[in-house]
Amino acid sequence: IVCLGESSTFGLSVSDEAVWTRQLEKNLNALDPQKRRWEVLNLGVTNYSTFQGVRLAREEFPRLKPDIVLFCFSWADHQPAADGMNDDGIDVGADWQVGLVNLLNRSALFRWGQVGWTQVVAPRAPAQASPGFDQRRVPSTEFSENVERITREAFAVGARPVMVTSPISWPPPGLTDISGIFHVHHRYRRLARFGAIAAGGEFVELANAFYDYPRFYDDRKSGNELFN
């Protein structure tokens, strides 16, 4: 099983054993009645959107030849686009430049320098949306198309693709949407379903399991652990 996604798949702020991909592998190997050996590979990368997910799928699926692909995106996709530029409009540089940065990133000093520099020249998020322009990192229509693309990439190597939604419920009756994220998240959730089904894939509505945990993403101290 190959898993794609952003920080919630990567396992940001939780121990290795707590990440859901590790739990999945452990449970499958313990509970499979046919006693098959399962291997779950976590390709989640913090802050990846479906734009990067499509590129990763095209690069890694032919090499890994998975039986099943699980992918979970949306949080990074519907973040406001820095300086009004969508992900597909960002030039990451030539291959040699990317390779050099990857090499330098092995140095903790370089990484700390990057963090400090981004605080000085942090990209500006739009204060408000412009009429007729979707200022998300991945516009809603493109998000649905990317889900379809990842699904088709899985089918191309003979894998079974399953799109999994992030677990988020509606605010309780009478309470305000403090985070301001619930409605846009559910919009992208619906589009994920359309993209997965359009390509013939499967769709798991994980949000349905979290209706008893309203607004837990407003509490960032417990959100990561509860997700996993």
JOCOR-V977050 format. One record per backbone hydrogen bond with DSSP energy under -0.5 kcal/mol. NH is the residue of the N-H (numbers start at 1). CO is the residue of the C=O. E is the energy in kcal/mol with one decimal. If there is no record, write none. Layout:
NH,CO,E  NH,CO,E
//
This chain:
2,68,-2.4  3,41,-2.7  4,70,-2.5  6,72,-0.9  9,6,-1.2  10,6,-2.8  11,7,-2.5  12,7,-2.2  14,11,-1.7  18,15,-0.8  19,15,-0.9  19,16,-0.7  22,19,-0.6  23,19,-2.0  24,20,-2.4  25,21,-2.0  26,22,-2.2  27,23,-2.6  28,24,-2.5  29,25,-2.1  30,26,-1.3  31,27,-2.4  32,28,-2.0  35,32,-1.8  38,36,-0.6  41,1,-3.1  41,39,-0.6  42,40,-0.5  43,3,-2.7  43,41,-0.8  45,5,-2.2  48,45,-2.1  53,49,-2.0  54,50,-2.5  55,51,-1.3  56,52,-2.5  57,53,-2.5  58,54,-2.2  59,55,-1.6  60,56,-2.9  61,57,-2.0  64,60,-2.9  65,61,-2.8  69,160,-2.5  70,2,-2.4  71,162,-2.0  72,4,-2.0  78,74,-2.4  79,76,-1.1  81,135,-3.1  83,124,-3.9  84,81,-2.0  85,82,-1.9  86,84,-0.6  87,137,-3.1  89,86,-1.8  90,87,-1.5  92,90,-0.7  98,94,-2.2  99,95,-2.6  100,96,-2.0  101,97,-2.2  102,98,-2.4  103,99,-2.0  104,100,-2.5  105,101,-2.1  106,103,-1.4  107,104,-2.2  108,106,-0.5  111,107,-2.0  112,108,-2.4  113,109,-2.1  114,110,-2.2  115,111,-2.2  116,112,-2.3  117,113,-2.4  118,114,-2.5  119,115,-1.2  120,116,-0.9  120,117,-0.7  121,117,-2.4  126,81,-0.6  133,130,-2.1  135,133,-1.0  136,134,-0.5  137,79,-2.7  138,77,-2.4  143,139,-2.4  144,140,-1.8  145,141,-1.7  146,142,-2.5  147,143,-2.1  148,144,-1.8  149,145,-2.2  150,146,-2.6  151,147,-2.0  152,148,-2.2  153,149,-2.3  154,150,-1.8  155,151,-2.1  156,152,-2.0  157,153,-0.6  157,154,-1.1  158,155,-1.8  159,154,-2.6  160,67,-2.2  161,159,-0.7  162,69,-2.8  163,202,-2.7  164,71,-2.7  165,204,-2.2  168,166,-0.9  175,172,-2.0  178,176,-1.8  185,181,-2.3  186,182,-2.3  187,183,-1.6  188,184,-2.0  189,185,-2.2  190,186,-2.0  191,187,-1.8  192,188,-2.1  193,189,-1.6  194,190,-1.9  195,191,-2.3  196,192,-2.5  197,193,-2.5  198,194,-2.3  199,195,-1.2  200,197,-1.5  201,196,-2.8  202,161,-2.0  204,163,-3.2  205,203,-0.6  206,204,-1.6  208,205,-1.3  209,206,-1.8  210,207,-1.9  211,208,-0.7  213,210,-1.7  216,213,-1.4  218,215,-2.1  219,216,-1.3  220,218,-0.8  222,219,-1.1  223,219,-1.7  224,220,-0.6  226,222,-2.4  227,223,-2.3  228,224,-1.8
//
